[in-house]
Amino acid sequence: MKNLLLQSLTVLFCFHFIINYESIAQTKPDKLLLKNFRPKNIYNVPVTKIVKAKYPIIDIHSHAYANNKEELELWVKNMDEAGIIKTILLTYAHGSEFDSLINFYSKYPDRFELWCGFDFTGYDKPGYGPAAVRELERCFNKGAKGVGELGDKGKGLVYGNPPAYGMHIDNERMNLLLDKCAELGMPINIHVGEPQWFYDKMDSTNDGLMNAYTWRLDNQENILNLDDVLKTLENAVKNHPKTIFVACHLANQNTDLVKLGRLLDLYPNLYADISARYAENAPVPRYTSAFFEKYQDRLLYGTDMGFEKSMYETTFRILESNDEHFYNIELFGYHWPLYGFGLNDKVLEKLYSINAKKVLLKK
């Protein structure tokens, strides 16, 4: 009886989904909501399916997505099939939470590397620093190989427990921690700002509106803009030349990579990962591939989008192929077409693992 009821509910759900989907598809254009826009490519152009990367990969930017033993085993299986030899897990964590994650992923010590977070407890009180350094050292001795993901979208370093509102990476209270990372050889992965669309007006002129409106920052009070929060990163990188920094998501300079390029030219201790910004750069493939060519020694492959095989395959298609005008709205949330970068072998190999090995071996 239970099985019959379950089958009936499943059929009912599928029927409702189909009717709802068809209803949306048949909506008159002047009534169609942007969130329901699902364009399909009608061009008869090459479609490249790449199930395994051309070279072995170190994924420099992922998180502790597995919730149980079965998911962990599936992740490793997907990594094997995609050609991912190692994944860096940016845990944000310290204390018992970090210890628990170390224990959970210890079954595959050669496949996962865990980075811890900073302890910001008491960051707004006199004397902050020494206790946080001691906890950093404890995490290092427990197995932490780096720090991250730190995150500052303009209100301070809020990726952590507790968040450090109002304190940016260049604050003098951070000096002890940043210097200790250099001493221990622990790279720091940091997220600064968000793509420019998130700061622009939420109107018909914003071509990233489909994602920007959900994550908008234009209506936030007491927040640094994208240029200003990027400046806090530059200050920290400049003032701590022995500390390795990884600006994740291409420092969110997707619409103006020249700004990131200037920092890479000036500071040899700065790298950038490309995680979770494939869709932001895929609409401008020639501009992006030229940037990747110029800074091929400083860029790192990352995902930050779970561990599904289809996700890995989409990143390979964007990086390796010359495919044109294709969509992946479900993964990225944007409704614009994507294009492959067609990166050459030399750039790909560096992006996939050679540069990551340089960063990791600096420890």
C-alpha positions as a Markdown table, in Angstrom:
| # | Residue | x | y | z |
|---|---|---|---|---|
| 1 | Met | 0.0 | 0.0 | 0.0 |
| 2 | Lys | 2.9 | 2.3 | 0.9 |
| 3 | Asn | 4.6 | 1.6 | -2.4 |
| 4 | Leu | 1.3 | 2.3 | -4.3 |
| 5 | Leu | 0.8 | 5.6 | -2.5 |
| 6 | Leu | 4.4 | 6.6 | -3.2 |
| 7 | Gln | 4.1 | 5.8 | -6.9 |
| 8 | Ser | 0.9 | 7.8 | -7.1 |
| 9 | Leu | 2.5 | 10.8 | -5.4 |
| 10 | Thr | 5.5 | 10.6 | -7.7 |
| 11 | Val | 3.3 | 10.5 | -10.8 |
| 12 | Leu | 1.2 | 13.4 | -9.5 |
| 13 | Phe | 4.4 | 15.4 | -8.8 |
| 14 | Cys | 5.8 | 14.7 | -12.3 |
| 15 | Phe | 2.5 | 15.6 | -13.9 |
| 16 | His | 2.3 | 18.9 | -11.9 |
| 17 | Phe | 5.9 | 19.7 | -12.9 |
| 18 | Ile | 5.3 | 19.0 | -16.6 |
| 19 | Ile | 2.1 | 21.1 | -16.6 |
| 20 | Asn | 3.8 | 23.9 | -14.7 |
| 21 | Tyr | 6.8 | 23.8 | -17.0 |
| 22 | Glu | 4.7 | 23.8 | -20.1 |
| 23 | Ser | 2.6 | 26.7 | -18.6 |
| 24 | Ile | 5.8 | 28.7 | -18.2 |
| 25 | Ala | 7.1 | 27.8 | -21.6 |
| 26 | Gln | 3.8 | 29.0 | -23.2 |
| 27 | Thr | 3.6 | 32.2 | -21.2 |
| 28 | Lys | 3.2 | 35.3 | -23.4 |
| 29 | Pro | 6.5 | 37.2 | -23.7 |
| 30 | Asp | 5.1 | 40.3 | -22.0 |
| 31 | Lys | 4.1 | 38.2 | -19.0 |
| 32 | Leu | 7.3 | 36.1 | -18.8 |
| 33 | Leu | 9.4 | 36.5 | -15.7 |
| 34 | Leu | 13.1 | 36.7 | -16.0 |
| 35 | Lys | 13.5 | 33.8 | -13.5 |
| 36 | Asn | 11.5 | 31.6 | -15.9 |
| 37 | Phe | 13.4 | 32.4 | -19.0 |
| 38 | Arg | 14.9 | 29.2 | -20.4 |
| 39 | Pro | 16.4 | 29.9 | -23.9 |
| 40 | Lys | 17.6 | 27.0 | -26.0 |
| 41 | Asn | 20.5 | 27.0 | -28.5 |
| 42 | Ile | 19.2 | 26.6 | -32.1 |
| 43 | Tyr | 22.6 | 27.0 | -33.8 |
| 44 | Asn | 24.0 | 24.0 | -35.5 |
| 45 | Val | 27.5 | 24.3 | -34.0 |
| 46 | Pro | 30.0 | 21.8 | -32.5 |
| 47 | Val | 29.1 | 20.4 | -29.1 |
| 48 | Thr | 32.1 | 19.0 | -27.2 |
| 49 | Lys | 31.7 | 16.6 | -24.3 |
| 50 | Ile | 34.8 | 16.3 | -22.1 |
| 51 | Val | 34.4 | 13.8 | -19.3 |
| 52 | Lys | 38.0 | 13.9 | -18.2 |
| 53 | Ala | 40.4 | 16.8 | -18.1 |
| 54 | Lys | 43.3 | 16.9 | -20.5 |
| 55 | Tyr | 45.8 | 17.0 | -17.6 |
| 56 | Pro | 45.6 | 15.9 | -13.9 |
| 57 | Ile | 43.9 | 18.5 | -11.8 |
| 58 | Ile | 44.3 | 20.0 | -8.3 |
| 59 | Asp | 41.1 | 21.6 | -7.4 |
| 60 | Ile | 42.3 | 24.5 | -5.2 |
| 61 | His | 38.8 | 25.7 | -4.2 |
| 62 | Ser | 36.1 | 23.4 | -2.8 |
| 63 | His | 34.4 | 22.9 | 0.5 |
| 64 | Ala | 33.4 | 20.0 | 2.8 |
| 65 | Tyr | 30.3 | 19.0 | 0.8 |
| 66 | Ala | 30.2 | 15.3 | 1.7 |
| 67 | Asn | 27.7 | 14.7 | 4.5 |
| 68 | Asn | 28.3 | 11.0 | 5.0 |
| 69 | Lys | 30.5 | 8.1 | 4.0 |
| 70 | Glu | 28.5 | 7.3 | 0.9 |
| 71 | Glu | 28.8 | 10.9 | -0.4 |
| 72 | Leu | 32.5 | 10.9 | 0.3 |
| 73 | Glu | 33.0 | 7.7 | -1.7 |
| 74 | Leu | 31.0 | 9.1 | -4.6 |
| 75 | Trp | 33.0 | 12.3 | -4.5 |
| 76 | Val | 36.3 | 10.3 | -4.8 |
| 77 | Lys | 34.8 | 8.2 | -7.6 |
| 78 | Asn | 33.8 | 11.4 | -9.5 |
| 79 | Met | 37.2 | 12.8 | -9.0 |
| 80 | Asp | 38.8 | 9.7 | -10.4 |
| 81 | Glu | 36.6 | 9.8 | -13.5 |
| 82 | Ala | 37.1 | 13.5 | -14.0 |
| 83 | Gly | 40.9 | 13.5 | -13.5 |
| 84 | Ile | 41.0 | 15.4 | -10.2 |
| 85 | Ile | 44.0 | 14.1 | -8.2 |
| 86 | Lys | 43.5 | 16.3 | -5.2 |
| 87 | Thr | 40.8 | 18.6 | -3.8 |
| 88 | Ile | 41.5 | 21.5 | -1.3 |
| 89 | Leu | 38.7 | 21.9 | 1.2 |
| 90 | Leu | 38.3 | 25.4 | 2.5 |
| 91 | Thr | 36.5 | 24.7 | 5.8 |
| 92 | Tyr | 36.4 | 28.1 | 7.4 |
| 93 | Ala | 36.6 | 26.1 | 10.6 |
| 94 | His | 38.7 | 26.0 | 13.8 |
| 95 | Gly | 38.4 | 24.3 | 17.1 |
| 96 | Ser | 36.4 | 21.1 | 17.4 |
| 97 | Glu | 34.6 | 21.7 | 14.1 |
| 98 | Phe | 37.9 | 21.6 | 12.3 |
| 99 | Asp | 39.0 | 18.5 | 14.2 |
| 100 | Ser | 35.9 | 16.7 | 13.2 |
| 101 | Leu | 36.4 | 17.5 | 9.5 |
| 102 | Ile | 40.0 | 16.3 | 9.7 |
| 103 | Asn | 38.8 | 13.0 | 11.1 |
| 104 | Phe | 36.1 | 12.6 | 8.6 |
| 105 | Tyr | 38.2 | 13.2 | 5.5 |
| 106 | Ser | 41.2 | 11.2 | 6.9 |
| 107 | Lys | 40.1 | 8.1 | 5.0 |
| 108 | Tyr | 41.5 | 9.7 | 1.8 |
| 109 | Pro | 44.5 | 11.7 | 3.1 |
| 110 | Asp | 46.1 | 11.9 | -0.4 |
| 111 | Arg | 42.9 | 13.1 | -2.1 |
| 112 | Phe | 41.8 | 15.9 | 0.2 |
| 113 | Glu | 43.7 | 18.7 | 1.9 |
| 114 | Leu | 41.9 | 20.8 | 4.5 |
| 115 | Trp | 42.5 | 24.4 | 5.2 |
| 116 | Cys | 41.2 | 26.0 | 8.5 |
| 117 | Gly | 39.7 | 29.3 | 9.3 |
| 118 | Phe | 40.9 | 32.1 | 11.7 |
| 119 | Asp | 39.3 | 32.3 | 15.2 |
| 120 | Phe | 37.9 | 35.9 | 15.4 |
| 121 | Thr | 36.7 | 35.6 | 18.9 |
| 122 | Gly | 37.3 | 38.9 | 20.6 |
| 123 | Tyr | 38.5 | 40.6 | 17.4 |
| 124 | Asp | 36.9 | 43.9 | 18.6 |
| 125 | Lys | 38.5 | 43.8 | 22.0 |
| 126 | Pro | 42.0 | 45.0 | 23.1 |
| 127 | Gly | 44.7 | 42.3 | 22.9 |
| 128 | Tyr | 43.2 | 40.3 | 20.0 |
| 129 | Gly | 45.7 | 38.2 | 18.2 |
| 130 | Pro | 47.9 | 36.0 | 20.4 |
| 131 | Ala | 45.0 | 33.5 | 21.2 |
| 132 | Ala | 44.0 | 33.4 | 17.6 |
| 133 | Val | 47.6 | 32.6 | 16.6 |
| 134 | Arg | 47.7 | 29.8 | 19.1 |
| 135 | Glu | 44.5 | 28.3 | 17.7 |
| 136 | Leu | 46.0 | 28.6 | 14.2 |
| 137 | Glu | 49.1 | 26.7 | 15.3 |
| 138 | Arg | 46.9 | 24.1 | 16.9 |
| 139 | Cys | 45.0 | 23.6 | 13.6 |
| 140 | Phe | 48.3 | 23.4 | 11.7 |
| 141 | Asn | 49.5 | 20.7 | 14.0 |
| 142 | Lys | 46.2 | 18.9 | 13.6 |
| 143 | Gly | 46.6 | 18.9 | 9.8 |
| 144 | Ala | 45.6 | 22.3 | 8.4 |
| 145 | Lys | 47.7 | 23.1 | 5.3 |
| 146 | Gly | 46.3 | 26.6 | 4.6 |
| 147 | Val | 43.7 | 29.2 | 5.7 |
| 148 | Gly | 40.4 | 29.9 | 4.0 |
| 149 | Glu | 38.1 | 30.8 | 2.7 |
| 150 | Leu | 38.2 | 34.2 | 4.3 |
| 151 | Gly | 35.5 | 36.4 | 3.0 |
| 152 | Asp | 34.9 | 40.1 | 2.8 |
| 153 | Lys | 32.1 | 41.5 | 0.7 |
| 154 | Gly | 32.6 | 45.0 | 2.1 |
| 155 | Lys | 31.4 | 44.6 | 5.7 |
| 156 | Gly | 34.5 | 42.9 | 7.1 |
| 157 | Leu | 35.8 | 39.4 | 7.4 |
| 158 | Val | 32.4 | 37.7 | 7.8 |
| 159 | Tyr | 33.3 | 34.2 | 6.7 |
| 160 | Gly | 33.9 | 32.6 | 10.0 |
| 161 | Asn | 32.6 | 31.9 | 13.5 |
| 162 | Pro | 32.3 | 34.4 | 14.8 |
| 163 | Pro | 32.2 | 36.9 | 11.9 |
| 164 | Ala | 34.5 | 39.9 | 12.2 |
| 165 | Tyr | 32.3 | 42.8 | 11.1 |
| 166 | Gly | 34.2 | 46.0 | 10.4 |
| 167 | Met | 37.6 | 44.3 | 10.3 |
| 168 | His | 39.2 | 43.9 | 6.9 |
| 169 | Ile | 42.2 | 41.9 | 5.9 |
| 170 | Asp | 44.6 | 44.9 | 6.1 |
| 171 | Asn | 43.6 | 45.8 | 9.6 |
| 172 | Glu | 46.6 | 45.9 | 11.9 |
| 173 | Arg | 44.9 | 43.4 | 14.2 |
| 174 | Met | 45.4 | 40.8 | 11.5 |
| 175 | Asn | 49.2 | 41.3 | 11.3 |
| 176 | Leu | 50.1 | 38.5 | 13.8 |
| 177 | Leu | 48.0 | 36.0 | 12.0 |
| 178 | Leu | 49.2 | 36.9 | 8.5 |
| 179 | Asp | 52.8 | 36.8 | 9.6 |
| 180 | Lys | 52.3 | 33.4 | 11.3 |
| 181 | Cys | 50.8 | 32.0 | 8.1 |
| 182 | Ala | 54.1 | 33.0 | 6.4 |
| 183 | Glu | 56.1 | 31.4 | 9.1 |
| 184 | Leu | 54.1 | 28.1 | 8.9 |
| 185 | Gly | 53.9 | 28.2 | 5.1 |
| 186 | Met | 50.1 | 28.3 | 5.1 |
| 187 | Pro | 48.6 | 30.1 | 2.0 |
| 188 | Ile | 45.5 | 32.2 | 2.6 |
| 189 | Asn | 42.5 | 32.0 | 0.3 |
| 190 | Ile | 40.3 | 35.1 | 0.4 |
| 191 | His | 37.1 | 36.2 | -1.2 |
| 192 | Val | 36.9 | 40.0 | -1.7 |
| 193 | Gly | 33.7 | 41.7 | -3.0 |
| 194 | Glu | 31.4 | 40.3 | -5.6 |
| 195 | Pro | 31.0 | 40.7 | -9.4 |
| 196 | Gln | 30.3 | 44.3 | -10.5 |
| 197 | Trp | 26.7 | 43.6 | -11.4 |
| 198 | Phe | 25.9 | 43.1 | -7.7 |
| 199 | Tyr | 26.7 | 46.7 | -7.0 |
| 200 | Asp | 25.0 | 48.2 | -10.1 |
| 201 | Lys | 21.4 | 49.5 | -10.3 |
| 202 | Met | 18.9 | 46.7 | -10.3 |
| 203 | Asp | 17.1 | 47.7 | -13.4 |
| 204 | Ser | 16.8 | 46.8 | -17.1 |
| 205 | Thr | 20.3 | 48.0 | -17.8 |
| 206 | Asn | 21.9 | 45.4 | -15.6 |
| 207 | Asp | 22.8 | 42.5 | -17.8 |
| 208 | Gly | 23.7 | 40.3 | -14.8 |
| 209 | Leu | 20.3 | 41.0 | -13.1 |
| 210 | Met | 19.3 | 37.4 | -13.0 |
| 211 | Asn | 21.9 | 36.6 | -10.4 |
| 212 | Ala | 22.7 | 40.1 | -9.1 |
| 213 | Tyr | 19.3 | 40.7 | -7.7 |
| 214 | Thr | 19.5 | 37.7 | -5.5 |
| 215 | Trp | 22.9 | 38.6 | -4.2 |
| 216 | Arg | 22.6 | 42.4 | -4.5 |
| 217 | Leu | 24.9 | 44.7 | -2.6 |
| 218 | Asp | 23.7 | 48.0 | -4.0 |
| 219 | Asn | 21.3 | 48.4 | -1.1 |
| 220 | Gln | 23.7 | 47.6 | 1.7 |
| 221 | Glu | 24.7 | 50.4 | 4.1 |
| 222 | Asn | 28.2 | 50.9 | 5.4 |
| 223 | Ile | 29.8 | 48.6 | 2.8 |
| 224 | Leu | 33.0 | 49.1 | 0.9 |
| 225 | Asn | 32.6 | 49.1 | -2.9 |
| 226 | Leu | 34.4 | 46.6 | -5.1 |
| 227 | Asp | 37.4 | 48.9 | -5.7 |
| 228 | Asp | 37.8 | 49.7 | -2.0 |
| 229 | Val | 37.6 | 46.1 | -0.8 |
| 230 | Leu | 40.1 | 45.1 | -3.5 |
| 231 | Lys | 42.4 | 47.8 | -2.0 |
| 232 | Thr | 42.3 | 46.1 | 1.4 |
| 233 | Leu | 43.6 | 42.9 | -0.2 |
| 234 | Glu | 46.3 | 44.9 | -2.0 |
| 235 | Asn | 47.4 | 46.5 | 1.3 |
| 236 | Ala | 47.7 | 43.1 | 3.0 |
| 237 | Val | 49.5 | 41.5 | 0.1 |
| 238 | Lys | 51.9 | 44.4 | -0.1 |
| 239 | Asn | 52.5 | 44.6 | 3.7 |
| 240 | His | 53.1 | 40.8 | 4.0 |
| 241 | Pro | 55.3 | 39.8 | 1.1 |
| 242 | Lys | 56.3 | 36.5 | 2.6 |
| 243 | Thr | 52.6 | 35.4 | 3.0 |
| 244 | Ile | 51.0 | 33.7 | 0.0 |
| 245 | Phe | 47.5 | 34.9 | -0.9 |
| 246 | Val | 45.1 | 33.3 | -3.3 |
| 247 | Ala | 42.3 | 35.7 | -4.4 |
| 248 | Cys | 39.5 | 33.4 | -5.2 |
| 249 | His | 37.0 | 33.9 | -8.0 |
| 250 | Leu | 39.6 | 36.0 | -9.9 |
| 251 | Ala | 39.1 | 38.6 | -7.1 |
| 252 | Asn | 35.7 | 39.2 | -8.6 |
| 253 | Gln | 37.2 | 41.4 | -11.2 |
| 254 | Asn | 35.4 | 39.5 | -14.0 |
| 255 | Thr | 34.3 | 42.6 | -15.8 |
| 256 | Asp | 37.7 | 44.3 | -15.5 |
| 257 | Leu | 40.5 | 41.8 | -15.3 |
| 258 | Val | 43.0 | 44.6 | -15.9 |
| 259 | Lys | 42.7 | 45.5 | -12.2 |
| 260 | Leu | 43.6 | 42.0 | -11.1 |
| 261 | Gly | 46.4 | 41.9 | -13.7 |
| 262 | Arg | 47.9 | 45.1 | -12.1 |
| 263 | Leu | 48.1 | 43.3 | -8.7 |
| 264 | Leu | 49.6 | 40.2 | -10.2 |
| 265 | Asp | 52.2 | 42.3 | -11.9 |
| 266 | Leu | 53.1 | 44.1 | -8.7 |
| 267 | Tyr | 53.0 | 41.3 | -6.1 |
| 268 | Pro | 54.6 | 37.9 | -6.7 |
| 269 | Asn | 53.0 | 36.5 | -3.5 |
| 270 | Leu | 49.5 | 36.8 | -5.0 |
| 271 | Tyr | 47.7 | 34.2 | -7.0 |
| 272 | Ala | 44.1 | 33.9 | -8.1 |
| 273 | Asp | 41.7 | 31.0 | -8.5 |
| 274 | Ile | 39.1 | 30.8 | -11.2 |
| 275 | Ser | 36.4 | 29.0 | -9.1 |
| 276 | Ala | 32.7 | 29.7 | -9.5 |
| 277 | Arg | 33.2 | 32.5 | -12.0 |
| 278 | Tyr | 33.1 | 30.4 | -15.2 |
| 279 | Ala | 29.7 | 31.9 | -16.3 |
| 280 | Glu | 30.9 | 35.4 | -15.5 |
| 281 | Asn | 33.8 | 35.1 | -17.9 |
| 282 | Ala | 32.5 | 32.7 | -20.5 |
| 283 | Pro | 30.5 | 35.4 | -22.4 |
| 284 | Val | 33.8 | 37.1 | -23.2 |
| 285 | Pro | 36.1 | 34.2 | -24.2 |
| 286 | Arg | 38.7 | 36.1 | -26.2 |
| 287 | Tyr | 39.2 | 38.7 | -23.5 |
| 288 | Thr | 39.4 | 36.0 | -20.8 |
| 289 | Ser | 41.7 | 33.6 | -22.7 |
| 290 | Ala | 44.1 | 36.4 | -23.4 |
| 291 | Phe | 44.2 | 37.2 | -19.7 |
| 292 | Phe | 44.8 | 33.5 | -18.9 |
| 293 | Glu | 47.6 | 33.4 | -21.5 |
| 294 | Lys | 49.3 | 36.5 | -20.0 |
| 295 | Tyr | 49.0 | 35.3 | -16.4 |
| 296 | Gln | 49.3 | 31.6 | -16.9 |
| 297 | Asp | 51.8 | 31.2 | -14.1 |
| 298 | Arg | 49.5 | 32.8 | -11.4 |
| 299 | Leu | 46.1 | 31.3 | -12.0 |
| 300 | Leu | 44.6 | 28.2 | -10.3 |
| 301 | Tyr | 41.8 | 25.8 | -11.2 |
| 302 | Gly | 39.0 | 25.6 | -8.7 |
| 303 | Thr | 35.3 | 24.7 | -8.7 |
| 304 | Asp | 33.4 | 25.8 | -5.5 |
| 305 | Met | 30.2 | 24.1 | -7.0 |
| 306 | Gly | 29.8 | 20.7 | -5.4 |
| 307 | Phe | 31.2 | 17.5 | -6.7 |
| 308 | Glu | 28.8 | 16.3 | -9.5 |
| 309 | Lys | 30.5 | 14.9 | -12.6 |
| 310 | Ser | 28.4 | 17.2 | -14.8 |
| 311 | Met | 29.8 | 20.2 | -13.0 |
| 312 | Tyr | 33.4 | 19.1 | -13.6 |
| 313 | Glu | 32.6 | 18.4 | -17.3 |
| 314 | Thr | 31.1 | 21.9 | -17.7 |
| 315 | Thr | 34.3 | 23.5 | -16.4 |
| 316 | Phe | 36.4 | 21.4 | -18.8 |
| 317 | Arg | 34.1 | 22.4 | -21.8 |
| 318 | Ile | 34.6 | 26.1 | -21.0 |
| 319 | Leu | 38.3 | 25.9 | -20.5 |
| 320 | Glu | 39.3 | 23.4 | -23.2 |
| 321 | Ser | 36.8 | 23.7 | -26.1 |
| 322 | Asn | 36.0 | 26.3 | -28.6 |
| 323 | Asp | 32.3 | 25.6 | -28.3 |
| 324 | Glu | 29.9 | 28.6 | -28.9 |
| 325 | His | 26.6 | 29.8 | -27.6 |
| 326 | Phe | 25.6 | 27.1 | -25.0 |
| 327 | Tyr | 23.7 | 27.4 | -21.8 |
| 328 | Asn | 23.9 | 26.0 | -18.3 |
| 329 | Ile | 21.3 | 28.1 | -16.4 |
| 330 | Glu | 20.8 | 25.4 | -13.7 |
| 331 | Leu | 24.4 | 25.4 | -12.6 |
| 332 | Phe | 25.2 | 29.1 | -12.9 |
| 333 | Gly | 21.9 | 31.0 | -12.7 |
| 334 | Tyr | 22.6 | 33.3 | -15.7 |
| 335 | His | 20.5 | 33.3 | -18.8 |
| 336 | Trp | 23.2 | 34.4 | -21.2 |
| 337 | Pro | 25.1 | 32.1 | -23.6 |
| 338 | Leu | 28.5 | 30.7 | -22.7 |
| 339 | Tyr | 31.6 | 30.2 | -24.9 |
| 340 | Gly | 34.7 | 28.0 | -24.6 |
| 341 | Phe | 38.1 | 29.6 | -24.0 |
| 342 | Gly | 40.0 | 27.1 | -26.1 |
| 343 | Leu | 43.1 | 27.3 | -23.9 |
| 344 | Asn | 46.3 | 25.8 | -25.2 |
| 345 | Asp | 48.0 | 22.8 | -23.6 |
| 346 | Lys | 50.7 | 24.9 | -21.9 |
| 347 | Val | 48.2 | 27.1 | -20.2 |
| 348 | Leu | 45.9 | 24.3 | -19.3 |
| 349 | Glu | 48.6 | 22.2 | -17.6 |
| 350 | Lys | 49.7 | 25.2 | -15.5 |
| 351 | Leu | 46.1 | 26.1 | -14.6 |
| 352 | Tyr | 45.2 | 22.5 | -13.7 |
| 353 | Ser | 48.0 | 21.6 | -11.4 |
| 354 | Ile | 51.5 | 23.1 | -12.0 |
| 355 | Asn | 50.7 | 26.4 | -10.4 |
| 356 | Ala | 48.8 | 24.8 | -7.5 |
| 357 | Lys | 51.9 | 22.6 | -6.7 |
| 358 | Lys | 54.0 | 25.8 | -6.5 |
| 359 | Val | 51.5 | 27.3 | -4.0 |
| 360 | Leu | 51.2 | 24.1 | -1.9 |
| 361 | Leu | 55.0 | 23.4 | -1.9 |
| 362 | Lys | 55.6 | 26.9 | -0.5 |
| 363 | Lys | 54.4 | 25.6 | 2.8 |
